[in-house]
């Protein structure tokens, strides 16, 4: 009898310890999943992705064209073209060297690749249609809606026909320029803190707008819908950021807003909003009036990758853990759409196309990667 009591007592002790251990492990797991969730964040139960294409190479996403998904192999510059729903490769072609996301533009199934001193045009089977060679390094390039290619090289802006590769015009900015965009028939460049508005058809200067200081053009300038948003201020010496909205046709200032921030990550224009990500806050301003519509705390290292529907998709890193966050543009509610693991990284921009969220995810210093796709309309947030 005494032995039975001892056994029962030992069993009770073991059961209690097991419960405590299970509860501790659960608490640790929940803490890990939350990764410093804030008051305006809602916790998400993650389900398996709607699309997962295993890759055995380092790769970066380019996008989808004519219903086909294409990405670049970082190791050898091969462009792979896949059928999105099945992940089966349709064709591939090898470019002349390793490419990055910003080194390729796709227009009507034509691939335009930027290299150190030349641009090549390929068809979908990898046949080179034409090549344009510049005398000096090509710093940046973009394309207009009608297919005109524009590039910057040294102090020149050069316009090319996307069909033939022939030059249309040149514009001399008298200084190096590393930023170029096009909006409503106006080519926008930044050179030595001066914004130039150039007519897309003729290459003639329309206007200049002088700023105080622009630290990083690609993060502090955005254009769309015939307007240009500019963030000025020298964050190296603690200047606060001032946002300006400029009419792209005239170069006249429409409004400006003095922030309380001394650092800007990046900005974009979407529908009727100017969206700016500063040190620990995400702002949305009314495009016409400059009225602040949203201020949302987003601590951690962030980048705005995409805006789709009423959501701003951010690439976030906190304590080495990377995740995809979606901020509701109307309410400011933050939802975690995907959360990675230790020693893993999101290795591409987050891209939303036709209601599906795409990115490449894999372990550090490994060729084990996968294209991940989530149908965001049906993604659970409970």
DOMAR-385291 format. One record per residue (C-alpha): residue number from 1; z, y, x. Coordinates in pm, 1 decimal. Layout:
N
<atom volo="NUM" up="Z" north="Y" east="X"/>
...
//
This chain:
382
<atom volo="1" up="0.0" north="0.0" east="0.0"/>
<atom volo="2" up="93.0" north="237.6" east="278.5"/>
<atom volo="3" up="-237.1" north="159.2" east="452.5"/>
<atom volo="4" up="-430.4" north="241.6" east="133.1"/>
<atom volo="5" up="-256.7" north="580.5" east="106.7"/>
<atom volo="6" up="-346.3" north="659.9" east="467.8"/>
<atom volo="7" up="-709.8" north="569.1" east="404.5"/>
<atom volo="8" up="-721.9" north="785.5" east="89.1"/>
<atom volo="9" up="-560.1" north="1078.5" east="269.6"/>
<atom volo="10" up="-808.4" north="1047.9" east="558.5"/>
<atom volo="11" up="-1098.1" north="1037.5" east="312.5"/>
<atom volo="12" up="-975.0" north="1357.6" east="145.7"/>
<atom volo="13" up="-949.2" north="1530.3" east="485.0"/>
<atom volo="14" up="-1300.3" north="1415.1" east="581.7"/>
<atom volo="15" up="-1446.8" north="1527.8" east="247.3"/>
<atom volo="16" up="-1285.6" north="1873.4" east="274.5"/>
<atom volo="17" up="-1409.6" north="1916.2" east="631.4"/>
<atom volo="18" up="-1760.1" north="1812.2" east="527.5"/>
<atom volo="19" up="-1760.9" north="2069.2" east="247.3"/>
<atom volo="20" up="-1644.9" north="2342.2" east="484.9"/>
<atom volo="21" up="-1909.4" north="2251.0" east="742.2"/>
<atom volo="22" up="-2179.5" north="2243.6" east="475.7"/>
<atom volo="23" up="-2063.9" north="2581.9" east="342.8"/>
<atom volo="24" up="-2061.6" north="2728.1" east="697.6"/>
<atom volo="25" up="-2412.0" north="2600.3" east="764.5"/>
<atom volo="26" up="-2531.1" north="2738.4" east="431.6"/>
<atom volo="27" up="-2374.7" north="3078.1" east="508.3"/>
<atom volo="28" up="-2542.5" north="3084.9" east="850.1"/>
<atom volo="29" up="-2874.3" north="2987.5" east="696.8"/>
<atom volo="30" up="-2849.5" north="3259.4" east="430.9"/>
<atom volo="31" up="-2754.6" north="3517.6" east="690.5"/>
<atom volo="32" up="-3053.7" north="3416.7" east="899.2"/>
<atom volo="33" up="-3290.8" north="3432.6" east="601.6"/>
<atom volo="34" up="-3174.9" north="3777.0" east="498.7"/>
<atom volo="35" up="-3216.9" north="3940.4" east="843.5"/>
<atom volo="36" up="-3030.2" north="4255.4" east="753.4"/>
<atom volo="37" up="-3148.4" north="4300.9" east="394.2"/>
<atom volo="38" up="-3071.3" north="4653.6" east="269.8"/>
<atom volo="39" up="-2961.0" north="4781.2" east="-70.5"/>
<atom volo="40" up="-3319.4" north="4846.8" east="-177.4"/>
<atom volo="41" up="-3440.7" north="4500.6" east="-70.7"/>
<atom volo="42" up="-3466.5" north="4197.9" east="-296.7"/>
<atom volo="43" up="-3424.6" north="3846.9" east="-157.2"/>
<atom volo="44" up="-3722.2" north="3612.6" east="-182.7"/>
<atom volo="45" up="-3746.6" north="3236.5" east="-205.7"/>
<atom volo="46" up="-4045.7" north="3144.5" east="8.6"/>
<atom volo="47" up="-4292.2" north="2886.0" east="-110.0"/>
<atom volo="48" up="-4565.4" north="2715.6" east="91.4"/>
<atom volo="49" up="-4874.3" north="2931.5" east="155.0"/>
<atom volo="50" up="-5176.3" north="2901.1" east="-73.3"/>
<atom volo="51" up="-5396.7" north="2871.7" east="233.7"/>
<atom volo="52" up="-5312.8" north="2734.1" east="577.8"/>
<atom volo="53" up="-5584.5" north="2674.7" east="835.5"/>
<atom volo="54" up="-5455.1" north="2518.5" east="1156.5"/>
<atom volo="55" up="-5595.7" north="2666.3" east="1479.7"/>
<atom volo="56" up="-5569.2" north="2528.5" east="1832.1"/>
<atom volo="57" up="-5652.6" north="2861.7" east="1997.9"/>
<atom volo="58" up="-5510.6" north="3211.1" east="2034.4"/>
<atom volo="59" up="-5687.2" north="3420.0" east="1770.6"/>
<atom volo="60" up="-5684.3" north="3751.6" east="1586.4"/>
<atom volo="61" up="-5802.9" north="3827.6" east="1233.2"/>
<atom volo="62" up="-6109.8" north="4039.1" east="1167.5"/>
<atom volo="63" up="-6158.5" north="3997.2" east="793.7"/>
<atom volo="64" up="-6382.5" north="3860.2" east="520.7"/>
<atom volo="65" up="-6752.7" north="3937.5" east="479.0"/>
<atom volo="66" up="-6993.2" north="3801.8" east="216.3"/>
<atom volo="67" up="-6729.3" north="3552.7" east="104.9"/>
<atom volo="68" up="-6672.2" north="3409.1" east="452.6"/>
<atom volo="69" up="-6360.1" north="3443.4" east="665.3"/>
<atom volo="70" up="-6413.5" north="3531.4" east="1030.4"/>
<atom volo="71" up="-6175.9" north="3552.5" east="1323.8"/>
<atom volo="72" up="-6197.5" north="3585.7" east="1700.6"/>
<atom volo="73" up="-6079.4" north="3344.8" east="1967.7"/>
<atom volo="74" up="-5886.3" north="3560.5" east="2214.7"/>
<atom volo="75" up="-5944.0" north="3321.2" east="2502.0"/>
<atom volo="76" up="-6322.7" north="3319.4" east="2509.9"/>
<atom volo="77" up="-6450.6" north="3579.6" east="2263.7"/>
<atom volo="78" up="-6600.7" north="3322.6" east="2024.1"/>
<atom volo="79" up="-6632.9" north="3450.9" east="1666.6"/>
<atom volo="80" up="-6562.9" north="3174.1" east="1414.4"/>
<atom volo="81" up="-6688.2" north="3202.2" east="1055.5"/>
<atom volo="82" up="-6506.9" north="2989.5" east="795.3"/>
<atom volo="83" up="-6529.0" north="2912.6" east="425.6"/>
<atom volo="84" up="-6194.6" north="3061.7" east="306.2"/>
<atom volo="85" up="-6100.5" north="2810.6" east="35.6"/>
<atom volo="86" up="-6146.9" north="2500.8" east="254.6"/>
<atom volo="87" up="-6112.2" north="2638.1" east="607.5"/>
<atom volo="88" up="-6427.1" north="2456.1" east="716.2"/>
<atom volo="89" up="-6624.5" north="2625.7" east="989.6"/>
<atom volo="90" up="-6970.6" north="2737.3" east="878.6"/>
<atom volo="91" up="-7091.5" north="2871.3" east="1210.0"/>
<atom volo="92" up="-6975.6" north="3041.1" east="1528.1"/>
<atom volo="93" up="-7118.0" north="3261.1" east="1798.0"/>
<atom volo="94" up="-7002.8" north="3365.3" east="2143.2"/>
<atom volo="95" up="-6978.1" north="3734.1" east="2220.6"/>
<atom volo="96" up="-7024.0" north="3869.3" east="2571.0"/>
<atom volo="97" up="-6651.6" north="3898.1" east="2648.9"/>
<atom volo="98" up="-6304.2" north="3887.0" east="2496.1"/>
<atom volo="99" up="-6269.4" north="4110.6" east="2188.1"/>
<atom volo="100" up="-5982.3" north="4270.4" east="1997.7"/>
<atom volo="101" up="-5957.8" north="4358.7" east="1628.6"/>
<atom volo="102" up="-6075.2" north="4715.1" east="1689.3"/>
<atom volo="103" up="-6373.9" north="4595.2" east="1894.1"/>
<atom volo="104" up="-6571.8" north="4458.9" east="1599.6"/>
<atom volo="105" up="-6721.9" north="4604.5" east="1281.0"/>
<atom volo="106" up="-6899.5" north="4396.0" east="1016.1"/>
<atom volo="107" up="-7164.0" north="4553.0" east="789.3"/>
<atom volo="108" up="-7375.7" north="4338.7" east="552.8"/>
<atom volo="109" up="-7335.9" north="4020.1" east="760.9"/>
<atom volo="110" up="-7414.1" north="4203.8" east="1085.2"/>
<atom volo="111" up="-7153.5" north="4199.4" east="1360.8"/>
<atom volo="112" up="-7122.4" north="4503.5" east="1588.7"/>
<atom volo="113" up="-6918.1" north="4438.8" east="1902.4"/>
<atom volo="114" up="-6785.6" north="4703.0" east="2141.7"/>
<atom volo="115" up="-6755.4" north="4624.1" east="2510.4"/>
<atom volo="116" up="-6664.2" north="4839.8" east="2806.4"/>
<atom volo="117" up="-6996.3" north="5025.7" east="2833.7"/>
<atom volo="118" up="-7220.3" north="4886.7" east="2562.0"/>
<atom volo="119" up="-7239.4" north="4789.0" east="2194.3"/>
<atom volo="120" up="-7423.4" north="4477.5" east="2074.5"/>
<atom volo="121" up="-7545.7" north="4392.1" east="1725.2"/>
<atom volo="122" up="-7544.1" north="4022.1" east="1624.2"/>
<atom volo="123" up="-7656.7" north="3841.1" east="1312.1"/>
<atom volo="124" up="-7428.8" north="3580.1" east="1154.2"/>
<atom volo="125" up="-7575.0" north="3308.3" east="1377.8"/>
<atom volo="126" up="-7494.0" north="3493.8" east="1698.0"/>
<atom volo="127" up="-7845.3" north="3616.4" east="1778.7"/>
<atom volo="128" up="-7832.5" north="3956.9" east="1948.1"/>
<atom volo="129" up="-8049.0" north="4206.0" east="1755.4"/>
<atom volo="130" up="-8007.7" north="4500.9" east="1989.9"/>
<atom volo="131" up="-7786.2" north="4644.4" east="2261.9"/>
<atom volo="132" up="-7693.0" north="5006.0" east="2329.6"/>
<atom volo="133" up="-7571.3" north="5090.2" east="2680.4"/>
<atom volo="134" up="-7365.5" north="5402.5" east="2752.1"/>
<atom volo="135" up="-7342.1" north="5570.2" east="3092.1"/>
<atom volo="136" up="-6961.9" north="5575.7" east="3078.3"/>
<atom volo="137" up="-6682.4" north="5378.6" east="2911.8"/>
<atom volo="138" up="-6690.8" north="5357.5" east="2530.7"/>
<atom volo="139" up="-6345.7" north="5456.4" east="2408.0"/>
<atom volo="140" up="-6374.2" north="5414.3" east="2030.3"/>
<atom volo="141" up="-6625.6" north="5343.0" east="1758.5"/>
<atom volo="142" up="-6646.5" north="5335.9" east="1379.6"/>
<atom volo="143" up="-6905.3" north="5321.7" east="1101.5"/>
<atom volo="144" up="-6985.9" north="5529.5" east="795.2"/>
<atom volo="145" up="-7046.1" north="5385.1" east="449.3"/>
<atom volo="146" up="-7424.0" north="5413.1" east="492.0"/>
<atom volo="147" up="-7405.9" north="5204.0" east="809.4"/>
<atom volo="148" up="-7431.3" north="5474.7" east="1075.2"/>
<atom volo="149" up="-7240.6" north="5377.0" east="1389.7"/>
<atom volo="150" up="-7042.0" north="5641.0" east="1577.5"/>
<atom volo="151" up="-6884.2" north="5611.0" east="1918.9"/>
<atom volo="152" up="-6698.6" north="5824.6" east="2170.6"/>
<atom volo="153" up="-6775.3" north="5804.6" east="2542.0"/>
<atom volo="154" up="-6613.4" north="6047.8" east="2784.5"/>
<atom volo="155" up="-6656.4" north="6389.4" east="2616.9"/>
<atom volo="156" up="-6947.5" north="6280.5" east="2393.8"/>
<atom volo="157" up="-6971.8" north="6171.5" east="2030.8"/>
<atom volo="158" up="-7287.6" north="5961.1" east="1977.8"/>
<atom volo="159" up="-7446.7" north="5858.1" east="1645.9"/>
<atom volo="160" up="-7651.0" north="5535.0" east="1632.5"/>
<atom volo="161" up="-7869.8" north="5363.9" east="1374.7"/>
<atom volo="162" up="-7704.3" north="5033.6" east="1283.5"/>
<atom volo="163" up="-8049.6" north="4881.7" east="1221.8"/>
<atom volo="164" up="-8219.2" north="4968.1" east="1552.0"/>
<atom volo="165" up="-7941.0" north="5093.5" east="1781.5"/>
<atom volo="166" up="-8140.5" north="5413.2" east="1845.5"/>
<atom volo="167" up="-7954.6" north="5740.1" east="1899.9"/>
<atom volo="168" up="-7955.6" north="5990.8" east="1614.7"/>
<atom volo="169" up="-7763.3" north="6273.5" east="1779.5"/>
<atom volo="170" up="-7499.9" north="6367.3" east="2038.9"/>
<atom volo="171" up="-7209.6" north="6610.2" east="2018.3"/>
<atom volo="172" up="-7024.2" north="6740.3" east="2324.3"/>
<atom volo="173" up="-6651.8" north="6792.3" east="2260.9"/>
<atom volo="174" up="-6599.2" north="6929.8" east="2617.1"/>
<atom volo="175" up="-6302.8" north="6696.5" east="2658.1"/>
<atom volo="176" up="-6222.0" north="6325.3" east="2635.0"/>
<atom volo="177" up="-6172.2" north="6204.5" east="2279.2"/>
<atom volo="178" up="-6032.4" north="5866.1" east="2182.1"/>
<atom volo="179" up="-6018.2" north="5900.4" east="1803.2"/>
<atom volo="180" up="-6306.0" north="5895.2" east="1554.3"/>
<atom volo="181" up="-6324.5" north="5848.1" east="1175.8"/>
<atom volo="182" up="-6567.0" north="5938.8" east="897.2"/>
<atom volo="183" up="-6488.9" north="6071.3" east="549.8"/>
<atom volo="184" up="-6731.3" north="6205.4" east="286.7"/>
<atom volo="185" up="-7010.3" north="6282.9" east="532.5"/>
<atom volo="186" up="-6786.8" north="6445.2" east="795.6"/>
<atom volo="187" up="-6713.1" north="6289.2" east="1136.1"/>
<atom volo="188" up="-6355.5" north="6358.9" east="1248.6"/>
<atom volo="189" up="-6256.2" north="6356.7" east="1616.1"/>
<atom volo="190" up="-5946.5" north="6478.4" east="1803.0"/>
<atom volo="191" up="-5987.6" north="6628.9" east="2146.3"/>
<atom volo="192" up="-5706.9" north="6802.4" east="2338.1"/>
<atom volo="193" up="-5502.1" north="6864.7" east="2017.4"/>
<atom volo="194" up="-5804.1" north="7017.0" east="1839.1"/>
<atom volo="195" up="-5959.5" north="6846.7" east="1534.9"/>
<atom volo="196" up="-6340.0" north="6875.5" east="1512.3"/>
<atom volo="197" up="-6529.6" north="6833.6" east="1185.4"/>
<atom volo="198" up="-6892.1" north="6731.1" east="1256.0"/>
<atom volo="199" up="-7173.5" north="6690.8" east="1001.9"/>
<atom volo="200" up="-7265.2" north="6319.6" east="983.6"/>
<atom volo="201" up="-7638.5" north="6376.9" east="934.0"/>
<atom volo="202" up="-7711.1" north="6653.4" east="1184.3"/>
<atom volo="203" up="-7430.3" north="6626.2" east="1439.8"/>
<atom volo="204" up="-7358.1" north="6998.3" east="1407.9"/>
<atom volo="205" up="-7002.5" north="7133.4" east="1424.8"/>
<atom volo="206" up="-6871.9" north="7240.0" east="1084.2"/>
<atom volo="207" up="-6522.0" north="7358.4" east="1184.7"/>
<atom volo="208" up="-6229.0" north="7324.8" east="1427.9"/>
<atom volo="209" up="-5859.2" north="7300.2" east="1347.5"/>
<atom volo="210" up="-5606.3" north="7366.4" east="1623.9"/>
<atom volo="211" up="-5273.0" north="7184.4" east="1617.3"/>
<atom volo="212" up="-4947.6" north="7224.8" east="1809.6"/>
<atom volo="213" up="-4937.9" north="6874.8" east="1956.5"/>
<atom volo="214" up="-5074.7" north="6530.6" east="1862.5"/>
<atom volo="215" up="-4909.4" north="6252.7" east="2058.6"/>
<atom volo="216" up="-5112.1" north="5954.9" east="1936.0"/>
<atom volo="217" up="-5429.7" north="6018.9" east="1736.9"/>
<atom volo="218" up="-5460.7" north="5668.8" east="1593.0"/>
<atom volo="219" up="-5108.7" north="5685.4" east="1451.6"/>
<atom volo="220" up="-5097.0" north="6053.0" east="1357.4"/>
<atom volo="221" up="-5433.6" north="6111.4" east="1189.3"/>
<atom volo="222" up="-5572.6" north="5950.1" east="873.8"/>
<atom volo="223" up="-5874.1" north="6045.6" east="662.5"/>
<atom volo="224" up="-6005.5" north="5946.5" east="320.4"/>
<atom volo="225" up="-6136.2" north="6101.7" east="-1.8"/>
<atom volo="226" up="-6262.8" north="6410.2" east="181.6"/>
<atom volo="227" up="-5923.3" north="6506.6" east="328.4"/>
<atom volo="228" up="-5747.7" north="6456.9" east="662.9"/>
<atom volo="229" up="-5374.8" north="6399.1" east="708.4"/>
<atom volo="230" up="-5237.5" north="6505.7" east="1046.1"/>
<atom volo="231" up="-4886.3" north="6463.4" east="1187.7"/>
<atom volo="232" up="-4800.1" north="6712.5" east="1462.0"/>
<atom volo="233" up="-4502.2" north="6745.3" east="1693.7"/>
<atom volo="234" up="-4405.1" north="6634.5" east="2044.4"/>
<atom volo="235" up="-4161.2" north="6351.0" east="1984.0"/>
<atom volo="236" up="-4100.7" north="6317.9" east="2359.3"/>
<atom volo="237" up="-3895.1" north="6638.0" east="2348.9"/>
<atom volo="238" up="-3741.7" north="6575.7" east="2005.4"/>
<atom volo="239" up="-3976.7" north="6784.7" east="1790.1"/>
<atom volo="240" up="-3960.5" north="6713.2" east="1418.6"/>
<atom volo="241" up="-4281.7" north="6585.4" east="1263.4"/>
<atom volo="242" up="-4484.9" north="6822.3" east="1045.1"/>
<atom volo="243" up="-4748.1" north="6676.2" east="811.9"/>
<atom volo="244" up="-5064.2" north="6875.3" east="737.5"/>
<atom volo="245" up="-5337.5" north="6798.7" east="483.2"/>
<atom volo="246" up="-5679.5" north="6944.0" east="572.3"/>
<atom volo="247" up="-5998.0" north="6976.5" east="365.6"/>
<atom volo="248" up="-6258.8" north="6771.5" east="555.8"/>
<atom volo="249" up="-6547.8" north="6988.4" east="437.2"/>
<atom volo="250" up="-6401.2" north="7327.4" east="534.6"/>
<atom volo="251" up="-6118.8" north="7257.8" east="779.6"/>
<atom volo="252" up="-5879.1" north="7462.1" east="565.1"/>
<atom volo="253" up="-5515.6" north="7356.8" east="531.1"/>
<atom volo="254" up="-5425.8" north="7242.3" east="179.2"/>
<atom volo="255" up="-5051.5" north="7187.1" east="231.7"/>
<atom volo="256" up="-4794.4" north="7100.3" east="496.7"/>
<atom volo="257" up="-4455.5" north="6930.9" east="490.4"/>
<atom volo="258" up="-4177.3" north="6959.2" east="748.1"/>
<atom volo="259" up="-4000.8" north="6623.0" east="784.1"/>
<atom volo="260" up="-3652.1" north="6553.6" east="918.0"/>
<atom volo="261" up="-3789.6" north="6287.8" east="1152.6"/>
<atom volo="262" up="-3860.1" north="6303.9" east="1526.0"/>
<atom volo="263" up="-4081.5" north="5994.4" east="1545.5"/>
<atom volo="264" up="-4381.9" north="5867.9" east="1350.7"/>
<atom volo="265" up="-4505.5" north="5506.9" east="1355.6"/>
<atom volo="266" up="-4829.3" north="5546.1" east="1159.9"/>
<atom volo="267" up="-4979.1" north="5691.5" east="841.9"/>
<atom volo="268" up="-5252.8" north="5626.8" east="588.6"/>
<atom volo="269" up="-5412.9" north="5771.5" east="275.5"/>
<atom volo="270" up="-5424.7" north="5550.6" east="-33.6"/>
<atom volo="271" up="-5536.4" north="5650.3" east="-382.8"/>
<atom volo="272" up="-5342.6" north="5971.0" east="-459.2"/>
<atom volo="273" up="-5086.0" north="5933.5" east="-181.1"/>
<atom volo="274" up="-5038.1" north="6022.3" east="182.5"/>
<atom volo="275" up="-4813.3" north="5747.8" east="322.2"/>
<atom volo="276" up="-4621.5" north="5806.4" east="643.1"/>
<atom volo="277" up="-4388.5" north="5569.1" east="829.0"/>
<atom volo="278" up="-4135.1" north="5757.0" east="1040.0"/>
<atom volo="279" up="-3835.3" north="5640.5" east="1241.8"/>
<atom volo="280" up="-3638.1" north="5466.1" east="965.6"/>
<atom volo="281" up="-3800.1" north="5598.4" east="648.7"/>
<atom volo="282" up="-4121.4" north="5539.3" east="459.7"/>
<atom volo="283" up="-4258.3" north="5847.2" east="281.8"/>
<atom volo="284" up="-4522.6" north="5887.6" east="11.6"/>
<atom volo="285" up="-4655.2" north="6234.6" east="-74.0"/>
<atom volo="286" up="-4875.7" north="6349.5" east="-360.5"/>
<atom volo="287" up="-5224.8" north="6394.8" east="-216.9"/>
<atom volo="288" up="-5297.3" north="6718.6" east="-404.3"/>
<atom volo="289" up="-4963.7" north="6900.6" east="-398.1"/>
<atom volo="290" up="-4775.4" north="6753.3" east="-101.6"/>
<atom volo="291" up="-4476.9" north="6678.2" east="-324.6"/>
<atom volo="292" up="-4258.1" north="6398.7" east="-187.8"/>
<atom volo="293" up="-4284.3" north="6104.2" east="-425.8"/>
<atom volo="294" up="-4101.4" north="5837.5" east="-228.0"/>
<atom volo="295" up="-3851.3" north="5814.8" east="55.3"/>
<atom volo="296" up="-3744.2" north="5459.6" east="132.7"/>
<atom volo="297" up="-3520.4" north="5334.3" east="415.1"/>
<atom volo="298" up="-3691.0" north="5067.6" east="625.2"/>
<atom volo="299" up="-3482.2" north="4995.6" east="935.5"/>
<atom volo="300" up="-3633.4" north="4788.4" east="1211.2"/>
<atom volo="301" up="-3960.3" north="4805.6" east="1401.9"/>
<atom volo="302" up="-4240.2" north="4847.4" east="1149.2"/>
<atom volo="303" up="-4613.7" north="4908.8" east="1121.2"/>
<atom volo="304" up="-4812.7" north="4984.7" east="806.1"/>
<atom volo="305" up="-5082.1" north="4718.3" east="801.9"/>
<atom volo="306" up="-5220.5" north="4732.4" east="448.8"/>
<atom volo="307" up="-5184.9" north="4899.8" east="108.7"/>
<atom volo="308" up="-5295.3" north="4705.1" east="-199.1"/>
<atom volo="309" up="-5217.2" north="4754.5" east="-566.3"/>
<atom volo="310" up="-4883.4" north="4934.7" east="-579.9"/>
<atom volo="311" up="-4753.1" north="4779.6" east="-258.2"/>
<atom volo="312" up="-4738.9" north="4889.7" east="104.1"/>
<atom volo="313" up="-4742.3" north="4586.9" east="335.9"/>
<atom volo="314" up="-4541.6" north="4626.7" east="655.3"/>
<atom volo="315" up="-4517.3" north="4412.3" east="966.1"/>
<atom volo="316" up="-4146.6" north="4412.5" east="1057.4"/>
<atom volo="317" up="-3941.5" north="4295.4" east="1354.2"/>
<atom volo="318" up="-3560.2" north="4281.2" east="1353.3"/>
<atom volo="319" up="-3361.1" north="4097.9" east="1624.0"/>
<atom volo="320" up="-3677.1" north="3921.7" east="1739.5"/>
<atom volo="321" up="-3757.0" north="3784.5" east="1390.2"/>
<atom volo="322" up="-4091.1" north="3895.4" east="1244.4"/>
<atom volo="323" up="-4163.6" north="3922.9" east="873.5"/>
<atom volo="324" up="-4403.1" north="4065.3" east="615.4"/>
<atom volo="325" up="-4242.3" north="4322.0" east="386.1"/>
<atom volo="326" up="-4389.7" north="4470.8" east="67.9"/>
<atom volo="327" up="-4265.2" north="4811.4" east="-49.1"/>
<atom volo="328" up="-4330.0" north="4908.8" east="-410.1"/>
<atom volo="329" up="-4501.1" north="5247.0" east="-396.7"/>
<atom volo="330" up="-4346.4" north="5355.2" east="-727.8"/>
<atom volo="331" up="-3988.8" north="5222.7" east="-712.1"/>
<atom volo="332" up="-3927.7" north="5185.9" east="-337.3"/>
<atom volo="333" up="-3808.2" north="4826.6" east="-386.7"/>
<atom volo="334" up="-3861.2" north="4618.2" east="-71.0"/>
<atom volo="335" up="-3956.1" north="4250.7" east="-97.0"/>
<atom volo="336" up="-3980.5" north="4009.9" east="194.2"/>
<atom volo="337" up="-4304.4" north="3815.8" east="141.9"/>
<atom volo="338" up="-4284.7" north="3601.2" east="455.1"/>
<atom volo="339" up="-4027.1" north="3549.7" east="727.9"/>
<atom volo="340" up="-4090.2" north="3386.6" east="1062.7"/>
<atom volo="341" up="-3873.1" north="3184.7" east="1296.9"/>
<atom volo="342" up="-3734.7" north="3226.1" east="1647.6"/>
<atom volo="343" up="-3999.4" north="3229.1" east="1921.3"/>
<atom volo="344" up="-4276.0" north="3275.0" east="1662.9"/>
<atom volo="345" up="-4491.0" north="3579.8" east="1596.1"/>
<atom volo="346" up="-4732.8" north="3730.4" east="1347.9"/>
<atom volo="347" up="-5033.3" north="3761.1" east="1577.6"/>
<atom volo="348" up="-5266.3" north="3976.4" east="1371.7"/>
<atom volo="349" up="-5280.1" north="4264.5" east="1131.9"/>
<atom volo="350" up="-5180.6" north="4182.1" east="775.9"/>
<atom volo="351" up="-5492.2" north="4195.0" east="558.8"/>
<atom volo="352" up="-5519.4" north="4182.1" east="178.5"/>
<atom volo="353" up="-5858.6" north="4087.6" east="35.7"/>
<atom volo="354" up="-5924.1" north="4002.7" east="-330.3"/>
<atom volo="355" up="-5556.1" north="3948.4" east="-406.0"/>
<atom volo="356" up="-5478.7" north="3727.7" east="-107.7"/>
<atom volo="357" up="-5256.3" north="3820.0" east="188.4"/>
<atom volo="358" up="-5389.0" north="3696.1" east="526.0"/>
<atom volo="359" up="-5238.0" north="3688.9" east="874.5"/>
<atom volo="360" up="-5227.1" north="3464.0" east="1181.3"/>
<atom volo="361" up="-4890.1" north="3311.2" east="1268.7"/>
<atom volo="362" up="-4778.7" north="3090.6" east="1554.0"/>
<atom volo="363" up="-4535.2" north="3029.7" east="1837.9"/>
<atom volo="364" up="-4516.4" north="3252.0" east="2145.5"/>
<atom volo="365" up="-4733.4" north="3151.4" east="2442.4"/>
<atom volo="366" up="-4885.0" north="2864.5" east="2246.6"/>
<atom volo="367" up="-5224.0" north="2772.3" east="2106.9"/>
<atom volo="368" up="-5061.0" north="2628.0" east="1794.8"/>
<atom volo="369" up="-5150.2" north="2893.2" east="1538.9"/>
<atom volo="370" up="-5252.0" north="2902.8" east="1175.4"/>
<atom volo="371" up="-5426.4" north="3137.4" east="935.8"/>
<atom volo="372" up="-5179.7" north="3191.6" east="651.1"/>
<atom volo="373" up="-5284.9" north="3305.7" east="303.9"/>
<atom volo="374" up="-5068.8" north="3396.0" east="3.0"/>
<atom volo="375" up="-5202.8" north="3480.0" east="-343.6"/>
<atom volo="376" up="-4990.9" north="3789.4" east="-392.7"/>
<atom volo="377" up="-5037.1" north="3826.3" east="-770.4"/>
<atom volo="378" up="-4862.4" north="3492.9" east="-825.6"/>
<atom volo="379" up="-4611.2" north="3520.0" east="-538.7"/>
<atom volo="380" up="-4259.2" north="3459.6" east="-667.3"/>
<atom volo="381" up="-3998.3" north="3724.4" east="-587.4"/>
<atom volo="382" up="-3701.5" north="3555.1" east="-748.9"/>
//
